[in-house]
Amino acid sequence: MNLFGVMDVSASALRAERVRAEVVASNMANAETTRTPDGGPYQRHHVVFEAAGGGSFQESLVSQMHGGTGSFGSGFKSALADSFNGAGFNGAASDGLTAANGVPGGVGVTGVISDASAPLMRYDPQHPDAGADGFVAYPDINPLTEMVDLMGATRSYGMNASAITAEKGMISSSLDLLK
């Protein structure tokens, strides 16, 4: 990993968590919206993250063992590679390591999807969007769930900002040692 690799990973996480916080704020702002331009009540949105940079940890580890130089013999490398290629891992876990350079890729936002849950029906015959039976369709948005999501995004954002600050301190200390 290069000297600024952690900053790149943390910067991508900061961008992703900012999007997550914006989506949560939008959900909270539209919690009582009963009519949208598409018709019907607002639907809750979710952010989908993905590991950026492609490749799985397993692929990166096997690639580095076969192509890299190390103090272990080739027998150890091939045995470890076989254990990763066998039934030990199914390749579903991915932490964003690329096989080409071994640098973590960080986090990317795949997209924002709408929740397909049914709207909440409340009896309010005086509401302008009330149906013939007097019920109004409201979005299925729980403010407590949204606040927990917002707290998670805020804490993750803060932790990544702290990681950047810590790395900046380490780089500064390293430069001071070179003086």
N, C-alpha and C positions, 0 to 999 in steps of 0.2 A: 504494500500500500504506500502511496506517495504521502508526502508531508501534509498535503491539504485534503486528503481523502475523507477524513472525518468531517471536515467542513462541508464538503460536497454532499455527503449523506445527510448531515443535519440540515443543510439548506433545503434539500428536497423534502425532508420531513416537515420543515417549517411551512413550505408552500402547501403541502398536502393538508396540514392541520388548519391552515388559514381557510382553505376551501371548506373543510369540514365545519369550522365555526360559522362561516357565512351561510351554509346550508341549514344549520341548526337555527340560526337567527331568522332565516326566512321561514322555517317551519313554525317558530314561535310567533312571528308576526302574522302569519296566516292561519292561526289556530281557530279563528272564528269566521273564516271566509267561506261563505255558503254558495257563492256564485263566481265562477272564473270565466274567462273568455271562451274556454272550450265547453262550458256548461257543467253544472254540477259543482260540488264542493272541491276545495283545494285538496290535493293529495300530498301526504308527507313524502319528503325526499330523503334518500340515503346516499352517502358518498361511498364509492367502491375504490379501494386502494389496490395497488399491485407492486410487486418488486420490480424496480426499474433496472435496466441493464441486461436482462435476459440471463438464461442459464441458471441451473440449480446449484446448490452447495455441493451436492454429490458430483456433478459434472466437473465443477471447478477443482475439487479436491483430487479427483482421479486424473484430470489433465495436468495439474501441478505435480503430481507424483510421477507421472510418466515422462513429463518434459523437463521438470526441474532437477536441480542437482541437490543432493543432500548427503548426510553421513550414513544413512541407512542403506543396506544392500538391496539389490533389485528383488530378492526373494521377499523381503518384508514389504516392499512397495507393491509387488504384484499380489501378495496375499491380502493386503489392506484394500487394494483396488478391487479384487474379487469379492471381498466382503461387502463393499459398497455397491457393486454391480449386481450382486446376488439378491437374496431375499431380505437382506438387512434393511434396505431403504427402498421405498417405492418411487422416489423422485417427486413426491407431492410437496415436500418441504422445500422452500426456496427462500434464501436470504439475499438474493440479488448479486451474488458474486459472479463475475463474468469469467469465463474460461480463458479468454484471451490475455487478460492482464491481472487478474486476481484482485481488482479494485471493487469494493462494494458499490452497487449502483444506486442504493437509496430507495426512495418511495415515489411512486407516481400515482396520479389520480386517473383511474380508468374511465370513470364517468359518474354521473349522478342519476340514480334511478328513482322512479316513483314507486311508492308503496301501493300495493294492489288491495289493501284491506278495505272492507266495506265501510261506508260512512256511518257515523253515529246518528241515529234518528231521535230527535227531541220534539216533544209536542209543544208547539207555539203557533196557534192559529193566526195570531196577529202579525207574524213575520211576513215580509213581502215574498220570500221564497218558499212559503209553506205550500204543501201540496193540498189536494182536495180533502185529504183526511186530517189536515192540520199539522202534519209532521214536517220538520225541516231537517235536511241532511247536512250534518256538520262534519268537518274533517276528523279522522280518528287520530288526533294528536294529543298526547299526554304531556302536560308541561313538566312533570317530574322527570319523565324519560328524556325530554329535550334538555333539561338542566344538567342531568347526569352526563349526557353526551357532550354538552358544552364544557362541563368541568373536565372531562377526559381530554378534550381537544386543547383546553387551556393548559392543563398540566403537561401534556406531551409537548406542546409548543414551548413551555418554560424549560423543560428538561433539555430539549434540543438547543435552545438558546444558551443554556448553561454549558452544554458540551462544546459549543463554539467558543465560548469565553474561556473555558479550560484549555482548549487546544491553542487559542491565541496566547495564553499564558505560557504554555509549554514551548511554543515556537519562540517567544520572546526570551525565555530562559535559555533555550538552546543557542540563540544568537549571542546572548551575553557570555555564554561559555566560550564561544569562538573568539571573543575579543582578547 
